[in-house]
Amino acid sequence: MTDIERSCVQITAGPLNFLESWVPVELDSTQHLFSPENRYKTNLIRRSIQIRSICTEEKMKIILIGPQGSGKGTYAELITKEYKIPTITMGRLLRQLAKTEKYKYLQEDYMSKGILVPDKLTIEILKERIKKEDCQKGFILDGFPRTKNQAEQLDKITDIDLAIYIDISDETAIKRLSSRRQCEKCGKIYNIITNPPPKENQCECGGKLYIREDDKPEAIKQRLNIFHNQTKEVIDFYREKQVLQKVNGEPDIQAVFKEIDNIINIKNK
């Protein structure tokens, strides 16, 4: 191995501030930039940087926990945009798969009867999903796991780096959800307080807006009770694993996301 090659190996294996190791492989100023010797050095340096980048690339597997109205979907979308990792929402994933020939039994055996898909099957489906290429740098799980059993089963197929609990009061959840309106034509969701439609009671597509049954106060209270009863054990599970971070979800979207972003950046250091 030449001195040049040995220096490039040191760059590849060295600390993150590996630029300091470039001195032994600096280009020869007495020769033309594109001389064979300088081209050789340049290619070795370039290759070392590429290898170093691959070796130090971080994966970030995140869970977002929070009651209805906490904005999990919104923050998942913002994290996806910022960090280029996909959001996986189990309900949406199962509904999409149920339309395919392979998984049509999900609709026939469970969804059409109002029966929850068994945890074992849900985990198997998720296991296949996170093997896909877009999850190689990580992923975000929105609203899953919901129970301790699901958390334990998930722990058997992958390690979670960060569980972010977006905490809001029941009063805030009820206020936010009861202000939610959905388009009966395209399904788009608005909030008359934080994200109002362009026209009163009318979607941008022209469809009429309505209040979903599960967005009415009594239904919201029932859903919140279920959340609190189920999720306490999930929160404790990830707290014991020392990956839980609690975020105050009461402020505006920008302030909450800034705190989430800071947590992710600290975790990545």
MIDOSE-1310 file (N, C-alpha, C; in nm, 2 decimals, decimal comma, always signed):
residues 269
mtdi	+0,08/-0,12/+0,00/+0,00/+0,00/+0,00/+0,09/+0,13/+0,00; +0,06/+0,22/-0,09/+0,13/+0,34/-0,09/+0,10/+0,44/+0,02; +0,18/+0,54/+0,04/+0,15/+0,64/+0,14/+0,02/+0,71/+0,12; -0,01/+0,73/-0,01/-0,14/+0,80/-0,05/-0,25/+0,71/-0,01
ersc	-0,25/+0,58/-0,05/-0,36/+0,49/-0,02/-0,37/+0,47/+0,13; -0,26/+0,47/+0,21/-0,27/+0,45/+0,35/-0,33/+0,58/+0,42; -0,31/+0,69/+0,37/-0,37/+0,81/+0,42/-0,52/+0,81/+0,39; -0,56/+0,76/+0,28/-0,70/+0,76/+0,24/-0,78/+0,66/+0,33
vqit	-0,71/+0,55/+0,37/-0,77/+0,46/+0,46/-0,79/+0,52/+0,59; -0,69/+0,60/+0,64/-0,71/+0,68/+0,76/-0,82/+0,77/+0,76; -0,84/+0,84/+0,65/-0,96/+0,93/+0,63/-1,09/+0,85/+0,65; -1,09/+0,74/+0,58/-1,22/+0,66/+0,59/-1,25/+0,61/+0,73
agpl	-1,14/+0,57/+0,80/-1,16/+0,51/+0,93/-1,16/+0,61/+1,05; -1,12/+0,73/+1,02/-1,10/+0,83/+1,12/-1,22/+0,89/+1,18; -1,20/+0,99/+1,27/-1,31/+1,06/+1,33/-1,39/+1,14/+1,23; -1,51/+1,20/+1,28/-1,59/+1,27/+1,19/-1,53/+1,40/+1,13
nfle	-1,44/+1,46/+1,21/-1,37/+1,58/+1,16/-1,25/+1,53/+1,07; -1,27/+1,44/+0,98/-1,17/+1,38/+0,90/-1,10/+1,47/+0,80; -1,15/+1,59/+0,78/-1,09/+1,68/+0,69/-0,95/+1,72/+0,73; -0,93/+1,71/+0,86/-0,80/+1,74/+0,91/-0,69/+1,64/+0,87
swvp	-0,74/+1,52/+0,82/-0,64/+1,42/+0,78/-0,60/+1,43/+0,63; -0,65/+1,54/+0,57/-0,62/+1,56/+0,42/-0,47/+1,60/+0,40; -0,41/+1,66/+0,49/-0,27/+1,71/+0,47/-0,18/+1,61/+0,40; -0,17/+1,48/+0,45/-0,08/+1,39/+0,38/-0,11/+1,36/+0,24
veld	-0,24/+1,39/+0,19/-0,27/+1,36/+0,05/-0,30/+1,48/-0,03; -0,24/+1,59/+0,01/-0,27/+1,72/-0,06/-0,21/+1,70/-0,20; -0,27/+1,77/-0,30/-0,22/+1,76/-0,44/-0,09/+1,83/-0,46; -0,01/+1,78/-0,55/+0,12/+1,83/-0,58/+0,11/+1,96/-0,66
stqh	+0,14/+2,07/-0,60/+0,13/+2,20/-0,67/+0,23/+2,22/-0,78; +0,34/+2,13/-0,78/+0,44/+2,15/-0,88/+0,40/+2,08/-1,02; +0,29/+2,01/-1,01/+0,24/+1,94/-1,13/+0,10/+2,00/-1,17; +0,07/+1,98/-1,30/-0,06/+2,02/-1,35/-0,17/+1,96/-1,27
lfsp	-0,28/+2,03/-1,25/-0,40/+1,98/-1,17/-0,44/+1,85/-1,22; -0,44/+1,83/-1,36/-0,50/+1,71/-1,42/-0,39/+1,61/-1,46; -0,27/+1,62/-1,40/-0,16/+1,53/-1,42/-0,21/+1,39/-1,37; -0,15/+1,28/-1,42/-0,18/+1,15/-1,37/-0,17/+1,13/-1,22
enry	-0,06/+1,19/-1,16/-0,05/+1,18/-1,02/-0,16/+1,25/-0,94; -0,19/+1,37/-0,98/-0,29/+1,44/-0,91/-0,43/+1,38/-0,93; -0,46/+1,33/-1,05/-0,59/+1,27/-1,08/-0,60/+1,14/-0,99; -0,49/+1,07/-0,97/-0,49/+0,95/-0,89/-0,53/+0,99/-0,74
ktnl	-0,46/+1,10/-0,69/-0,49/+1,14/-0,55/-0,63/+1,19/-0,54; -0,68/+1,26/-0,64/-0,81/+1,32/-0,63/-0,92/+1,21/-0,62; -0,90/+1,10/-0,71/-0,99/+0,99/-0,71/-0,99/+0,91/-0,58; -0,87/+0,90/-0,52/-0,87/+0,83/-0,39/-0,94/+0,91/-0,28
irrs	-0,91/+1,04/-0,28/-0,98/+1,12/-0,18/-1,13/+1,12/-0,19; -1,18/+1,13/-0,32/-1,32/+1,13/-0,35/-1,38/+1,00/-0,30; -1,31/+0,89/-0,33/-1,36/+0,76/-0,29/-1,37/+0,74/-0,14; -1,27/+0,79/-0,07/-1,26/+0,79/+0,08/-1,38/+0,86/+0,14
iqir	-1,41/+0,98/+0,08/-1,52/+1,06/+0,13/-1,65/+0,98/+0,11; -1,67/+0,92/+0,00/-1,79/+0,85/-0,03/-1,81/+0,73/+0,07; -1,70/+0,66/+0,09/-1,70/+0,55/+0,19/-1,73/+0,60/+0,33; -1,67/+0,71/+0,37/-1,68/+0,76/+0,50/-1,83/+0,81/+0,52
sict	-1,89/+0,86/+0,42/-2,03/+0,91/+0,42/-2,12/+0,79/+0,45; -2,10/+0,68/+0,38/-2,18/+0,56/+0,39/-2,17/+0,51/+0,53; -2,04/+0,50/+0,58/-2,02/+0,43/+0,71/-2,08/+0,51/+0,82; -2,09/+0,65/+0,81/-2,13/+0,73/+0,92/-2,28/+0,77/+0,91
eekm	-2,34/+0,73/+0,80/-2,48/+0,77/+0,78/-2,57/+0,72/+0,89; -2,65/+0,80/+0,96/-2,73/+0,76/+1,07/-2,87/+0,72/+1,02; -2,92/+0,62/+1,09/-3,06/+0,58/+1,07/-3,14/+0,65/+1,18; -3,26/+0,69/+1,16/-3,35/+0,74/+1,26/-3,49/+0,68/+1,25
kiil	-3,52/+0,60/+1,35/-3,65/+0,53/+1,35/-3,73/+0,59/+1,47; -3,83/+0,66/+1,43/-3,90/+0,75/+1,52/-4,05/+0,70/+1,54; -4,10/+0,71/+1,66/-4,24/+0,68/+1,69/-4,30/+0,82/+1,74; -4,41/+0,85/+1,69/-4,49/+0,97/+1,74/-4,61/+0,92/+1,82
igpq	-4,61/+0,96/+1,95/-4,72/+0,92/+2,03/-4,80/+1,05/+2,07; -4,93/+1,04/+2,08/-5,01/+1,16/+2,12/-5,15/+1,14/+2,10; -5,24/+1,20/+2,18/-5,38/+1,19/+2,16/-5,43/+1,25/+2,03; -5,55/+1,21/+2,00/-5,62/+1,28/+1,89/-5,62/+1,43/+1,90
gsgk	-5,58/+1,50/+1,80/-5,57/+1,64/+1,80/-5,44/+1,70/+1,84; -5,34/+1,61/+1,87/-5,21/+1,65/+1,91/-5,12/+1,70/+1,79; -5,17/+1,66/+1,67/-5,10/+1,70/+1,55/-4,99/+1,60/+1,50; -5,00/+1,48/+1,54/-4,90/+1,38/+1,50/-4,88/+1,37/+1,35
gtya	-4,99/+1,37/+1,28/-4,99/+1,36/+1,13/-4,91/+1,48/+1,07; -4,94/+1,60/+1,12/-4,88/+1,72/+1,08/-4,73/+1,72/+1,10; -4,69/+1,68/+1,23/-4,55/+1,68/+1,26/-4,47/+1,57/+1,19; -4,54/+1,45/+1,17/-4,48/+1,35/+1,09/-4,45/+1,39/+0,95
elit	-4,54/+1,47/+0,89/-4,52/+1,52/+0,75/-4,40/+1,62/+0,75; -4,39/+1,70/+0,86/-4,28/+1,80/+0,86/-4,14/+1,73/+0,88; -4,14/+1,62/+0,96/-4,02/+1,54/+0,98/-3,98/+1,47/+0,85; -4,08/+1,42/+0,78/-4,05/+1,35/+0,66/-3,99/+1,45/+0,56
keyk	-4,04/+1,57/+0,55/-3,99/+1,67/+0,46/-3,85/+1,72/+0,50; -3,82/+1,73/+0,63/-3,69/+1,78/+0,67/-3,58/+1,67/+0,66; -3,62/+1,54/+0,70/-3,52/+1,44/+0,71/-3,53/+1,33/+0,60; -3,62/+1,35/+0,51/-3,63/+1,26/+0,40/-3,65/+1,11/+0,44
ipti	-3,73/+1,09/+0,54/-3,76/+0,95/+0,58/-3,92/+0,94/+0,58; -3,97/+0,82/+0,54/-4,11/+0,81/+0,52/-4,19/+0,80/+0,65; -4,32/+0,85/+0,64/-4,41/+0,83/+0,75/-4,50/+0,71/+0,72; -4,51/+0,62/+0,82/-4,59/+0,50/+0,81/-4,71/+0,51/+0,91
tmgr	-4,83/+0,52/+0,85/-4,95/+0,53/+0,94/-5,02/+0,39/+0,92; -5,03/+0,31/+1,02/-5,07/+0,17/+1,01/-5,21/+0,16/+0,95; -5,30/+0,25/+1,00/-5,44/+0,24/+0,95/-5,44/+0,26/+0,80; -5,37/+0,37/+0,75/-5,37/+0,40/+0,61/-5,30/+0,28/+0,53
llrq	-5,19/+0,23/+0,59/-5,12/+0,12/+0,52/-5,21/+0,00/+0,50; -5,28/-0,04/+0,61/-5,37/-0,15/+0,60/-5,49/-0,13/+0,50; -5,54/-0,01/+0,50/-5,65/+0,02/+0,40/-5,59/+0,01/+0,26; -5,47/+0,06/+0,23/-5,41/+0,05/+0,10/-5,39/-0,10/+0,06
lakt	-5,34/-0,18/+0,15/-5,31/-0,32/+0,12/-5,44/-0,39/+0,10; -5,55/-0,36/+0,17/-5,67/-0,43/+0,16/-5,73/-0,42/+0,02; -5,68/-0,32/-0,06/-5,73/-0,30/-0,20/-5,66/-0,39/-0,30; -5,55/-0,46/-0,25/-5,47/-0,54/-0,34/-5,52/-0,69/-0,33
ekyk	-5,49/-0,77/-0,43/-5,53/-0,91/-0,43/-5,48/-0,99/-0,32; -5,35/-0,96/-0,29/-5,28/-1,04/-0,18/-5,34/-1,02/-0,05; -5,38/-0,89/-0,02/-5,43/-0,86/+0,12/-5,58/-0,83/+0,12; -5,66/-0,86/+0,02/-5,80/-0,83/+0,02/-5,87/-0,89/+0,14
ylqe	-5,82/-1,00/+0,19/-5,88/-1,06/+0,31/-5,89/-0,97/+0,43; -5,80/-0,87/+0,43/-5,80/-0,77/+0,55/-5,94/-0,71/+0,55; -5,99/-0,67/+0,43/-6,12/-0,60/+0,43/-6,23/-0,70/+0,45; -6,22/-0,82/+0,40/-6,32/-0,92/+0,41/-6,33/-0,98/+0,55
dyms	-6,22/-1,01/+0,61/-6,22/-1,08/+0,74/-6,22/-0,98/+0,86; -6,17/-0,86/+0,84/-6,16/-0,77/+0,96/-6,23/-0,64/+0,94; -6,19/-0,56/+0,85/-6,23/-0,42/+0,84/-6,38/-0,41/+0,82; -6,44/-0,49/+0,72/-6,58/-0,48/+0,69/-6,67/-0,52/+0,81
kgil	-6,61/-0,60/+0,91/-6,68/-0,64/+1,02/-6,65/-0,56/+1,15; -6,57/-0,45/+1,13/-6,53/-0,37/+1,24/-6,44/-0,44/+1,34; -6,37/-0,54/+1,30/-6,28/-0,61/+1,38/-6,13/-0,56/+1,36; -6,06/-0,54/+1,47/-5,92/-0,49/+1,46/-5,83/-0,60/+1,40
vpdk	-5,74/-0,56/+1,31/-5,65/-0,66/+1,26/-5,56/-0,71/+1,37; -5,54/-0,84/+1,39/-5,46/-0,89/+1,50/-5,32/-0,83/+1,50; -5,26/-0,81/+1,62/-5,13/-0,75/+1,64/-5,02/-0,83/+1,56; -5,03/-0,97/+1,57/-4,93/-1,05/+1,50/-4,93/-1,02/+1,35
ltie	-5,04/-1,01/+1,29/-5,05/-0,98/+1,15/-5,01/-0,84/+1,11; -5,05/-0,75/+1,20/-5,00/-0,61/+1,18/-4,85/-0,59/+1,18; -4,79/-0,66/+1,28/-4,64/-0,66/+1,29/-4,58/-0,72/+1,17; -4,63/-0,83/+1,12/-4,57/-0,90/+1,00/-4,58/-0,80/+0,88
ilke	-4,69/-0,73/+0,86/-4,71/-0,64/+0,75/-4,61/-0,52/+0,77; -4,60/-0,47/+0,89/-4,50/-0,36/+0,92/-4,36/-0,41/+0,89; -4,33/-0,53/+0,93/-4,19/-0,59/+0,91/-4,16/-0,58/+0,76; -4,25/-0,62/+0,67/-4,23/-0,61/+0,53/-4,21/-0,47/+0,48
rikk	-4,29/-0,38/+0,54/-4,29/-0,24/+0,49/-4,16/-0,18/+0,52; -4,10/-0,20/+0,64/-3,98/-0,13/+0,67/-3,85/-0,19/+0,61; -3,87/-0,30/+0,53/-3,76/-0,35/+0,45/-3,75/-0,28/+0,32; -3,85/-0,20/+0,28/-3,84/-0,13/+0,15/-3,73/-0,03/+0,15
edcq	-3,69/+0,00/+0,03/-3,57/+0,09/+0,01/-3,59/+0,23/+0,07; -3,71/+0,28/+0,07/-3,73/+0,42/+0,13/-3,71/+0,42/+0,28; -3,71/+0,31/+0,34/-3,69/+0,30/+0,49/-3,55/+0,28/+0,53; -3,46/+0,27/+0,44/-3,32/+0,24/+0,47/-3,25/+0,34/+0,56
kgfi	-3,30/+0,47/+0,55/-3,24/+0,57/+0,64/-3,32/+0,59/+0,76; -3,43/+0,52/+0,78/-3,52/+0,53/+0,89/-3,66/+0,55/+0,85; -3,75/+0,58/+0,95/-3,89/+0,59/+0,92/-3,96/+0,66/+1,04; -4,08/+0,70/+1,02/-4,16/+0,75/+1,13/-4,29/+0,67/+1,14
ldgf	-4,32/+0,62/+1,26/-4,45/+0,55/+1,29/-4,54/+0,65/+1,35; -4,65/+0,68/+1,28/-4,75/+0,77/+1,33/-4,87/+0,70/+1,40; -4,87/+0,71/+1,54/-4,98/+0,65/+1,61/-4,97/+0,50/+1,63; -4,85/+0,44/+1,61/-4,83/+0,30/+1,64/-4,69/+0,29/+1,70
prtk	-4,68/+0,20/+1,80/-4,78/+0,11/+1,86/-4,88/+0,19/+1,96; -5,00/+0,13/+1,97/-5,10/+0,19/+2,06/-5,11/+0,11/+2,20; -5,06/-0,01/+2,20/-5,06/-0,09/+2,32/-4,92/-0,14/+2,36; -4,91/-0,19/+2,48/-4,78/-0,24/+2,53/-4,74/-0,37/+2,45
nqae	-4,84/-0,45/+2,42/-4,82/-0,57/+2,34/-4,76/-0,54/+2,20; -4,82/-0,44/+2,14/-4,77/-0,39/+2,01/-4,63/-0,34/+2,02; -4,60/-0,27/+2,13/-4,46/-0,21/+2,15/-4,36/-0,33/+2,16; -4,40/-0,43/+2,24/-4,31/-0,54/+2,26/-4,29/-0,62/+2,14
qldk	-4,40/-0,64/+2,06/-4,38/-0,71/+1,93/-4,30/-0,63/+1,83; -4,32/-0,50/+1,83/-4,24/-0,41/+1,74/-4,09/-0,42/+1,78; -4,06/-0,43/+1,91/-3,93/-0,44/+1,96/-3,85/-0,56/+1,91; -3,93/-0,66/+1,87/-3,87/-0,79/+1,82/-3,82/-0,78/+1,67
itdi	-3,87/-0,68/+1,60/-3,84/-0,67/+1,46/-3,75/-0,55/+1,43; -3,74/-0,45/+1,52/-3,66/-0,34/+1,49/-3,63/-0,26/+1,62; -3,52/-0,18/+1,63/-3,49/-0,10/+1,74/-3,55/+0,04/+1,71; -3,61/+0,10/+1,81/-3,66/+0,24/+1,79/-3,56/+0,33/+1,86
dlai	-3,53/+0,44/+1,78/-3,43/+0,53/+1,83/-3,49/+0,64/+1,92; -3,61/+0,68/+1,88/-3,67/+0,79/+1,95/-3,82/+0,78/+1,95; -3,88/+0,79/+2,07/-4,03/+0,79/+2,09/-4,07/+0,93/+2,14; -4,14/+1,01/+2,06/-4,17/+1,15/+2,09/-4,32/+1,15/+2,13
yidi	-4,34/+1,19/+2,26/-4,48/+1,20/+2,31/-4,52/+1,34/+2,30; -4,62/+1,37/+2,22/-4,67/+1,51/+2,20/-4,79/+1,52/+2,30; -4,77/+1,60/+2,40/-4,87/+1,60/+2,51/-4,96/+1,73/+2,50; -5,09/+1,70/+2,50/-5,19/+1,82/+2,51/-5,29/+1,78/+2,61
sdet	-5,36/+1,88/+2,66/-5,47/+1,85/+2,75/-5,60/+1,80/+2,68; -5,69/+1,73/+2,75/-5,81/+1,69/+2,69/-5,89/+1,81/+2,63; -5,89/+1,92/+2,71/-5,96/+2,04/+2,66/-5,91/+2,09/+2,53; -5,78/+2,09/+2,51/-5,72/+2,13/+2,38/-5,76/+2,03/+2,27
aikr	-5,75/+1,90/+2,30/-5,79/+1,80/+2,20/-5,93/+1,82/+2,16; -6,02/+1,84/+2,25/-6,17/+1,85/+2,22/-6,19/+1,98/+2,13; -6,12/+2,09/+2,17/-6,14/+2,21/+2,10/-6,09/+2,20/+1,96; -5,97/+2,14/+1,94/-5,91/+2,12/+1,81/-5,99/+2,03/+1,72
lssr	-6,03/+1,91/+1,77/-6,11/+1,81/+1,69/-6,25/+1,86/+1,66; -6,31/+1,92/+1,75/-6,45/+1,97/+1,73/-6,45/+2,08/+1,62; -6,33/+2,14/+1,60/-6,32/+2,25/+1,50/-6,28/+2,19/+1,36; -6,27/+2,06/+1,35/-6,23/+1,99/+1,23/-6,34/+1,97/+1,14
rqce	-6,32/+1,99/+1,01/-6,42/+1,97/+0,90/-6,36/+1,89/+0,79; -6,44/+1,80/+0,73/-6,39/+1,72/+0,63/-6,47/+1,73/+0,50; -6,41/+1,73/+0,39/-6,48/+1,75/+0,26/-6,55/+1,62/+0,22; -6,68/+1,62/+0,19/-6,75/+1,50/+0,16/-6,71/+1,45/+0,02
kcgk	-6,65/+1,53/-0,06/-6,61/+1,50/-0,20/-6,47/+1,44/-0,21; -6,37/+1,51/-0,16/-6,23/+1,47/-0,18/-6,17/+1,42/-0,05; -6,23/+1,44/+0,07/-6,18/+1,39/+0,19/-6,08/+1,48/+0,26; -6,05/+1,59/+0,20/-5,95/+1,69/+0,27/-6,01/+1,74/+0,40
iyni	-5,92/+1,75/+0,50/-5,95/+1,79/+0,63/-5,91/+1,94/+0,66; -6,00/+2,02/+0,71/-5,97/+2,16/+0,75/-5,99/+2,17/+0,90; -5,93/+2,28/+0,96/-5,97/+2,32/+1,09/-6,01/+2,46/+1,09; -6,13/+2,49/+1,13/-6,18/+2,63/+1,12/-6,11/+2,73/+1,20
itnp	-6,02/+2,68/+1,29/-5,94/+2,77/+1,38/-5,80/+2,79/+1,32; -5,73/+2,68/+1,30/-5,59/+2,68/+1,26/-5,57/+2,67/+1,11; -5,66/+2,61/+1,04/-5,65/+2,59/+0,89/-5,78/+2,60/+0,82; -5,84/+2,72/+0,82/-5,98/+2,73/+0,77/-5,98/+2,71/+0,62
ppke	-6,10/+2,67/+0,57/-6,12/+2,65/+0,42/-6,13/+2,79/+0,35; -6,10/+2,79/+0,22/-6,11/+2,92/+0,15/-6,24/+2,99/+0,15; -6,35/+2,90/+0,16/-6,48/+2,96/+0,17/-6,55/+2,88/+0,29; -6,65/+2,95/+0,36/-6,71/+2,89/+0,47/-6,79/+2,76/+0,43
nqce	-6,76/+2,65/+0,50/-6,82/+2,52/+0,47/-6,81/+2,47/+0,33; -6,70/+2,51/+0,27/-6,67/+2,47/+0,13/-6,53/+2,44/+0,11; -6,50/+2,32/+0,05/-6,36/+2,29/+0,02/-6,31/+2,36/-0,10; -6,18/+2,36/-0,12/-6,12/+2,42/-0,24/-6,16/+2,35/-0,37
cggk	-6,20/+2,22/-0,36/-6,25/+2,14/-0,47/-6,40/+2,17/-0,50; -6,46/+2,25/-0,41/-6,60/+2,28/-0,43/-6,70/+2,19/-0,35; -6,64/+2,09/-0,28/-6,72/+2,00/-0,20/-6,77/+2,06/-0,07; -6,87/+2,00/-0,02/-6,93/+2,05/+0,11/-6,86/+1,99/+0,22
lyir	-6,83/+2,07/+0,33/-6,77/+2,03/+0,45/-6,87/+1,98/+0,55; -6,83/+1,88/+0,63/-6,91/+1,82/+0,73/-6,83/+1,79/+0,86; -6,90/+1,76/+0,97/-6,83/+1,72/+1,09/-6,85/+1,57/+1,10; -6,74/+1,50/+1,11/-6,74/+1,36/+1,13/-6,80/+1,32/+1,26
eddk	-6,87/+1,20/+1,27/-6,93/+1,16/+1,39/-6,82/+1,14/+1,50; -6,70/+1,10/+1,47/-6,60/+1,08/+1,57/-6,53/+1,21/+1,61; -6,57/+1,32/+1,55/-6,52/+1,45/+1,58/-6,62/+1,53/+1,67; -6,73/+1,47/+1,71/-6,82/+1,54/+1,80/-6,78/+1,52/+1,94
peai	-6,80/+1,62/+2,03/-6,75/+1,62/+2,16/-6,76/+1,49/+2,24; -6,87/+1,42/+2,24/-6,89/+1,30/+2,32/-6,80/+1,19/+2,27; -6,80/+1,18/+2,13/-6,71/+1,07/+2,07/-6,57/+1,10/+2,10; -6,53/+1,23/+2,10/-6,39/+1,26/+2,12/-6,35/+1,22/+2,27
kqrl	-6,44/+1,25/+2,36/-6,41/+1,22/+2,50/-6,39/+1,07/+2,52; -6,47/+0,99/+2,45/-6,46/+0,84/+2,45/-6,32/+0,80/+2,39; -6,28/+0,86/+2,28/-6,16/+0,82/+2,22/-6,04/+0,86/+2,31; -6,05/+0,97/+2,37/-5,94/+1,02/+2,46/-5,93/+0,92/+2,58
nifh	-6,04/+0,88/+2,63/-6,03/+0,78/+2,75/-5,96/+0,65/+2,70; -5,99/+0,61/+2,58/-5,93/+0,49/+2,53/-5,78/+0,51/+2,51; -5,74/+0,63/+2,46/-5,60/+0,66/+2,44/-5,53/+0,66/+2,57; -5,58/+0,73/+2,68/-5,51/+0,74/+2,80/-5,49/+0,60/+2,87
nqtk	-5,60/+0,51/+2,86/-5,59/+0,38/+2,92/-5,49/+0,29/+2,85; -5,48/+0,30/+2,72/-5,39/+0,21/+2,64/-5,25/+0,26/+2,64; -5,23/+0,39/+2,63/-5,10/+0,45/+2,60/-5,01/+0,47/+2,71; -5,06/+0,47/+2,84/-4,97/+0,49/+2,95/-4,87/+0,38/+2,96
evid	-4,90/+0,26/+2,93/-4,81/+0,15/+2,93/-4,70/+0,16/+2,82; -4,75/+0,21/+2,70/-4,66/+0,24/+2,59/-4,55/+0,34/+2,62; -4,60/+0,45/+2,68/-4,51/+0,56/+2,73/-4,41/+0,51/+2,83; -4,46/+0,43/+2,93/-4,37/+0,37/+3,03/-4,27/+0,27/+2,96
fyre	-4,31/+0,20/+2,86/-4,22/+0,10/+2,79/-4,11/+0,18/+2,73; -4,13/+0,29/+2,66/-4,02/+0,36/+2,59/-3,94/+0,45/+2,69; -4,01/+0,49/+2,80/-3,93/+0,56/+2,90/-3,82/+0,46/+2,96; -3,86/+0,34/+2,99/-3,77/+0,24/+3,04/-3,65/+0,21/+2,95
kqvl	-3,68/+0,22/+2,82/-3,58/+0,20/+2,72/-3,49/+0,33/+2,70; -3,53/+0,44/+2,77/-3,46/+0,56/+2,76/-3,45/+0,63/+2,62; -3,56/+0,61/+2,55/-3,57/+0,68/+2,42/-3,69/+0,77/+2,41; -3,76/+0,79/+2,52/-3,88/+0,87/+2,53/-3,85/+1,02/+2,55
qkvn	-3,91/+1,10/+2,47/-3,90/+1,25/+2,48/-4,04/+1,31/+2,48; -4,07/+1,39/+2,58/-4,20/+1,45/+2,59/-4,19/+1,59/+2,54; -4,29/+1,63/+2,46/-4,30/+1,76/+2,40/-4,43/+1,82/+2,43; -4,43/+1,95/+2,47/-4,55/+2,02/+2,49/-4,62/+2,06/+2,36
gepd	-4,73/+2,00/+2,33/-4,80/+2,02/+2,21/-4,90/+2,13/+2,20; -4,90/+2,21/+2,31/-5,00/+2,32/+2,32/-4,97/+2,44/+2,23; -4,84/+2,48/+2,22/-4,81/+2,60/+2,14/-4,85/+2,58/+1,99; -4,81/+2,68/+1,91/-4,84/+2,67/+1,77/-4,75/+2,57/+1,70
iqav	-4,79/+2,53/+1,57/-4,72/+2,43/+1,50/-4,57/+2,46/+1,49; -4,53/+2,58/+1,45/-4,39/+2,61/+1,43/-4,31/+2,59/+1,56; -4,36/+2,63/+1,67/-4,29/+2,62/+1,80/-4,28/+2,48/+1,84; -4,38/+2,40/+1,82/-4,37/+2,25/+1,86/-4,27/+2,18/+1,77
fkei	-4,28/+2,21/+1,64/-4,19/+2,14/+1,55/-4,04/+2,18/+1,58; -4,02/+2,30/+1,61/-3,88/+2,35/+1,65/-3,83/+2,26/+1,76; -3,91/+2,24/+1,86/-3,87/+2,15/+1,97/-3,84/+2,01/+1,93; -3,93/+1,96/+1,84/-3,91/+1,82/+1,79/-3,78/+1,81/+1,71
dnii	-3,76/+1,91/+1,63/-3,64/+1,92/+1,54/-3,52/+1,92/+1,63; -3,52/+2,00/+1,74/-3,40/+2,00/+1,83/-3,37/+1,87/+1,89; -3,48/+1,80/+1,93/-3,47/+1,67/+1,99/-3,40/+1,57/+1,89; -3,45/+1,57/+1,77/-3,39/+1,48/+1,67/-3,25/+1,51/+1,64
nikn	-3,21/+1,64/+1,63/-3,07/+1,68/+1,61/-2,98/+1,64/+1,72; -3,03/+1,66/+1,84/-2,95/+1,62/+1,96/-2,92/+1,46/+1,96; -3,03/+1,39/+1,92/-3,02/+1,24/+1,91/-2,92/+1,20/+1,81; -2,91/+1,28/+1,70/-2,83/+1,24/+1,59/-2,68/+1,27/+1,61
k	-2,65/+1,35/+1,71/-2,51/+1,39/+1,74/-2,43/+1,28/+1,80
